């Protein structure tokens, strides 16, 4: 059985999923082939497992709310000459069940068995709850 690992990342300064999507639509957040990317300092050591079907789960306002499939990891060299990792993701956003997550630096690995499930098709188009209400519900175990 091939192994898969996900990543989890805080979307700092983002109020909701729509705002994350709007940011990813900006030219500076896109690759040359027009895919959303997130630039990070550290290159994941578990690259093969990530590229075997892994996703990046986004934490917004202290709550995991959505994920995007990771397409590839690109080398990114900024104006300062430092090598960084561009996590290139599928533009399609999948809303997930909510789960509380405390703040952390950078990104972390997230095992598939610890990852929140995608919302059903019937619920995926529902209007998102306010972040504080979503966090309160996740805190008491209601998703």
N, C-alpha and C positions, 0 to 999 in steps of 0.2 A: 504494500500500500504506500503510495506516495504521500509525503508529508506536506502539509500546508500550514503556514503561520500568517496571522494578520498583524497589522500595526494599529496602534491607537495614538491619536494626536489631539491636543487641545487646539481648538480654533479660537485663538485669543482675539478678543474684541468683537467677536461675532455675536449677534443677538438671536439669530434664528437660522434655519436651514436656507431660506431664501437669500439671506444676506451672504452666506457662504457661497452659494451659486453665483450671485451677482459679482462677488470678488473674483471668483474663478473665471468669469467671462471677460475680465479686463485683459488687454493685450499683454501686460507685464506678468500675468499669471498663467500664460499659455506657452506651449512649446512652438517650435518652428512649424510643426505639422498640426498646430491649433488644438492641442490637447491640454487640459488643465494640469498644472504641475505645482508641487509644493517643494521649495528648496529647503534643505536641512544640512547641517554641518556634518553629521555622522552618516557613514555608509553602512547599511545593515549587513551584518556578517551572515545572516541567514537568507541571503538573496535568492537562492534557488527555491527555498520553501515559500517565500513571498510570491515569486513569479510563477508558482505552481497553482495559482488560483486565489491568492490572498487578497484581502481588501484593507483599506484604511478606514478605521472607525473614527468618526469625528465627535469630540466632546464639545458641546456648546453650552455655556452657562452652567457647567458642572454636571451635565447629563449627556450620556451617549445618545445621539438622536438619529444618526444616519451613517451610511458607509458608501464607499466607492471602490470598485475593483481596481487593483493596481495593475497597470499594463506593462510598465518597465521602470527601470532605474537608469537615469542618464547622468553622465558626468556633467557638472556645471562648474565652470571656472568664472568667478566674479572678477570685477575690475581690480580687486586686491590680489589676484593671482592664487587665491586659496581654492583648492578642490573641494567641491560640495556635491551632494547627491540631490538630484531632482527626482522626486517621486511623481511619476507620470500616471495619472488616473483616468479611468473611463469617465466621460462627462455625465453619464447616467447616475443619478443619485438614488440610493435605496434607503428609504426611511426604515428605521429599526424600532424595536421595542426600546423603551427608555431604560437607562440604568445609570445610577449615580456614579460619578467618578471624581475623586479628589484631584486637586491640581498636581501637576508633575511637570518636569522640564523635558523638552524634546519630545521624542516619540518612545513608545514601548512596544514590545511584542505582546500579542494577544492571541492566546490559544483559541482554536475554533470552538471548543467546548465551553469556553468562557465568554464567547461573543454573543451579544444579543441577536435574536432572530429578526429577520426582516418582517415588517408589517405585511399582513395579507393584502392582496390586491384590493379588496373591499375597503381596507383602512388606509391604504397608501395615499389616497387622494383627499383624505380628511384634512381640514384646516388644523394646523399645528396648534397645540396648547401653548399658552404663555410659558416661558422658560421656568418661572418660579413655581407655577402650578405643576408642570411636568416633573420638576425636581421633587416637589412635595409628594406627589403620587409615587414616584420611584422610591422615595425614602420609606414609604410604608408598604412597598411591595406591590403596588398596583401599576400595571403597565397598560 
